[in-house]
Amino acid sequence: MALLQLSEPGQSAAPHQHKLAAGIDLGTTNSLVASVRSGEAETLPDSDGRHRLPSVVRYLGDGIVVGHDAKAEAASDPLNTVVSAKRLLGRGINDIKSLGERLPYEFRQDDTAVPRIHTVAGDVSPVEVSAEVLKTLARRAEDTLGGELTGVVITVPAYFDDAQRQATKDAAKLAGLNVLRLLNEPTAAAVAYGLDTGSDGVHAIYDLGGGTFDISILRLNRGVFEVLSTGGDSALGGDDFDQVVAEWIMQQAGIQDDAGHAMLRRLMRDACAAKETLTESDTAEIKLELEDGTHWEGTLSREQFNELVEPLIRKTLGPCRRALRDAGISADEVEDVVMVGGSTRVLRVREMVSDFFETEVLTSIDPDKVVAVGAAIQADVLAGNKPDGEMLLLDVNPLSLGIETMGGLVEKIIPRNTTIPVARAQEFTTFKDGQTAMAVHVLQGEREMVDDCRSLARFELRGIPPMVAGAAHIRVTFSVDADGLLHVEAEEKSSGVKTGVEVKPSYGLTDGEIEGMLRDSIDYAQKDLETRRLAEQKVEAERVIEALISALNADGEKLLNEEERTLIVSELEKLVEISKSDDHIEIKNGIEALEKACEFYVERRMNASVSEAMSGHSVEEFE
């Protein structure tokens, strides 16, 4: 008789032990959790059968409420109910205003870099708010699966920068979760969609959620998902659609801009309801209770709604163009467009995106659930449940990473759209004689000058042996892990001294920096090239001037007569004056003129150096 091996629900016994893992779509408006059960990935509902969990947290004097119950009180208790916290992750207090003119919160005013929202339960950060959402989803998964989670895959917008990704991991850590990986939302959608259709080729993933927009161009081939390029806007989504409708209602109803928090919440609630109604109907009836107790009623047609939101939809097409250009393909090479995110239910969005890519958009997979399903599939693989069916996911870093060099220039070490995880190294050297330390300034962005890029971190490498300028060999290594987080290390090769930094959140990224980095790199390409050439020539002129002055001080009187010295100093003074010019060609010619004038002096110095080295030795010793 064969023996049966029994296990508890949600668990299995060795040798076929199934580890419990989940995929979490931490959304701006709603969040979901999914897991692979009986070979199928599916989102997990709560006890009332609801799959979506509103990303809303309400703080009370005696506890915390998360989800539907919190959302229900958002209008009546706006100061203690935090919605769309994802939009605040990784941002500084000075950037909050750029996310909207009327955020209904009271922020603590102090010198902290992390924004903290004042509630009756105390001051809370966006990381803490997000942690409460993650805790609720994790409990749902563990209750449904009947055991403790081994780990989770959490999705983030592909355009999230290092600070925003780190803030997401911090929230998961605070929630007590083991993060197997952060996965770009469009890539997660491709995982789910690619498995469902088995379609190889080039696909576009158009992801318009509640607060973020991502566009990714991917190549699918035999289970390998390669992200060719990414783009997007981390502060554009369905919330903005609601905002323009709310502003229209305010105009129609004569509501002033200084309306109270409760009124603003009611406006956003009714605007969202009207938007959703217009997906199915040609008109939406709006009834709004005003602050004086009276009511306003109006009708918004689908045509009017389309006029209101078209500028926002058009704003998503710019990143689509750039993503195609970065991928090196044209729109007609894209086989299909996968629509992801609740905001893609808006019919005008589907129409305009279809027209742009000249193909029908795909909506057969629930746009709200597809990201969570893809994350669950990847979590199942990373937990070790499918060792023979492992899927290769090749994500890319969305913006170039590099360091500052002399003259305020940016030397890119890992270009944007490089497949991650990745490690790249480059050698640098000292600028001045006897230099024993080097400041390393880590930057992110596409422009050529430091002032036009985003500062991520600074650290110093000390203990460099004193040498002449240019003799030291300092190796700077950039490593980006699978979560898109950056580690930078600098090492002086001869001595072995090294130091490094793990790039932690650097709060203060504005919407303009996120939205404009790629556009500016194109718009200012020629100007940046000229600026870089000028800066490089100025640095080179400074190097030549300092080296010559040092040489003259060391042996000028010994190797040069008065006439020769006067000639060289005259040419030196000319270059000093020319180096103030804004003409890089003039500076380059000035450097060449000085070097030509000094050729005889350089030769004498070399001969003198050789003679000194050979002094006291025979020629045979050097053979």
PyMOL commands that set and color helices and strands:
alter all, ss='L'
color gray80, all
select helices_A, chain A and resi 68-72+78-80+85-88+93-99+126-145+162-174+185-197+238-253+261-277+302-327+331-333+342-345+347-357+370-382+387-389+450-452+511-523+525-559+562-578+584-597+599-614+619-622
alter helices_A, ss='H'
color red, helices_A
select strands_A, chain A and resi 21-25+30-37+40-43+53-54+56-60+63-66+81-83+117-119+122-124+151-156+179-184+201-208+213-221+224-233+283-289+295-301+336-340+361-362+392-396+401-405+409-414+419-420+422-428+437-444+454-462+474-480+486-492+498-502
alter strands_A, ss='S'
color yellow, strands_A
deselect
rebuild
show_as cartoon
